[in-house]
């Protein structure tokens, strides 16, 4: 890392001029300039709502009662052969925020009348927690029907055996009926991204077991950080040994950092503040990288800080939001400017690039939300119109390239714009929710009173405030 890292002061000077230059470019590229903005928030809010209805109508027509819409074959997909109602659960709180009463009522009836977790299937602990447990808890928070909480509690109990490893770090898979576990090699994201959901479940049910198991898992992971304060990308949950020592903020580690900060803000538990403060220092010291193309985060060995690669991608674009939430607006704005360059390489965002050459390494766009989430956070903190302009670009490009006859389709390639046959539930939970919240009046959702889980499900912040 030494060759890539300057002294902090120099970095910040370079950064500020870079931010200035990048944002001039952005302004020129997207509109005729500040004060001459073409943004009509009301119209855009309305348009996002219409696009959401288009996505939901596609799901209703061809995938009703199933996990996901396959928009090109006009069919459906269930992750585990039987449906866990992934799309309706992920989408319900977006409908509530958009005040789509008809759609919210039909999704609610589907979920409450026929969903059961009594299914003999082995599910991915992380995905089921962030999408379903998170979705059910925020549904309860916004709708107040206790049946949502009952479903969440039932699911929470069925997931608990995942933590029965020697270290207490969860196995990647757990059977919802037998509790049989599988997948002893996991990663920080899958181990550390359960706290907000399980912690909230403890607060709502009064049962501390959910909070203590997930907190212990995070502490176990954190305690295995290297001497320079970094974590690797794969760890064995039985032995506690690292299997892969590459450190980064990319998929596989990303939301571990997000949840350290957010768990502190949500629960007011100082242990999380301490873990966040120490971790972000190390990340900024060893992984932050300023090069001619902008400000980015690289991959380095967790022990030696030696750079291994300079990849960055759509998933990594969650980090400006986390930096902003943690109070570091300078780095957050600089990184979002880099992310926006990545989006504009081909008019829509590739999955991975090499940020030193700006070459595309993985060309797909699976309808991801992260860059939009970051624009929403940055607009909240700065009220700078350039983030609305970015949002308009994101919306226009998604509609232009991903809108299908029924629903929206992922892209196989942002270069050829060839579509792929899937509409992930996070498109309704996150991508369209963050776009909507970006344009909607601030009182649509009081930003300061909630913490979003990593799937954009808002959890009430009352717990932390009580302390
Ligand atoms: C979502 O399921 C969550 O945002 C997760 O943290 C990362 N991947 C997808 C969206 O890209």
Boltz pocket constraint, residues with backbone or C-beta under 6 A from the ligand:
constraints:
  - pocket:
      binder: B
      contacts: [[A, 130], [A, 255], [A, 315], [A, 368], [A, 369], [A, 370], [A, 426], [A, 430], [A, 454], [A, 455]]
      max_distance: 6.0
